[in-house]
């Protein structure tokens, strides 16, 4: 039986699921039954506990997984099943059919999630705050050196669990993690921490897809909107976060087993809430977003890290969105961007073993390694639109200056080296080469 359908207790429900089950009527996530009928579920991860079928008449059919509020005209109850034979019990079920007059889409971000322990009533001890969710990922580790705190591990692993909504040119979200560690440490992550992720999310049919294991395998399922990979010491993975476990000791399992068992179902419920959030970017955070990308680019290049293994143009936007999700916020703030970058840099610095990284401008000789295609595209866009200016996503595909294949390759190189940034799904910006 799957982990998501076998949940029995209130503390295993996400905040959105709790609200839609107990406090909302005719509001939910669409699950299509046929061309005329659908159900409304409390989340894309849990079927409705009551048998209610909505029947479309004169309005269009909503989309699968869409969150909607329905206005109905009338309803009826139907009894189905078989009458019992002698000595047998009844095998009948009741289904409520509601006839739809109209429906409207609802932004999941506006649903009030239980944010205080008092909202839980008798279950007030079974609610996780953001910091408690993050701390879950550091449970197996301990540090004997105050210069190597646990936070870089827990913060960055939480990014992986939170994922990010669809951002960028390939219409995919997600966060990839490269973990530098020995086999024993990886086995602890795989056996103790990553079981937080529901089994359903490990299937290529899942909209939210997670892949981890000893064997590096880059998978990009067509149906998945968010794709997350985590591997030990990967060779090919292009990652947003770099984590090193070499500076830490492993705690005996008996020392944290009780905490892990207690926290995991609540951490999973918290994750389900996060995945419903698609935090928006706003123009008021444009400058801080760009400043952090420039700073990241300089630090990575000056550290001599292989830029082919990190996506400099997408790391800050994705991790900022991920951290906004962790805080259950509908909008990415300046604090989210700066905190996400700070968490990333702590882990990056620790993984490379640096005590201090240079912050001077990157060596301009790096530009020559972009290749002619990327330089041609950059030059065209710079002359047409300029740098740090919002450019419609469609504009890059309307250039006609090279084949579609070479265009995708050029975009990939500009993003990887931090000369292009996609803060959302509709537009991108060029960054200065200097």
Buried (B, 14 or more C-beta within 10 A) or exposed (E): EEBBEEBEEBBBBBBBBBBBBEEBEBBBBBBBEEEEBBBBBBBBBBBBEEBBBBBBEEEEBBEEBBBBBBEBEEEEEEEEEEEEEEEEEEEEEEEEBBBBEBBEEBEBBEBEBBEEBEBBEEBEEBBBEBEEBBBBBBBBBBBEEEEBBBBBBBBBBBBBBBBBBBBBBBEBBBBBBBBBBEEEBBBBBBEBBBEBBBEBBBBEEBBBBBBBBEEBEEEEBEEBBBBBBBBBBBEEBBBBBBBBBEBBEBBEEEEBEEEBEEBBBBBBBBBBBBBBBBBBBEEEBBEBBBBBBBBBBBBBBBEEBEBEBBBBBBBBBBBBBBBBBBBBBBBBBBBBBBBBBEBBBBBBBBBBEEEEBEEEEBEEEBBEEBEEBBBBBBEBBBEEBEBBEEBEBEEBEEBEBBEEEBBBBBBBBBBBBBBBBBBBBEBBBBBEBE
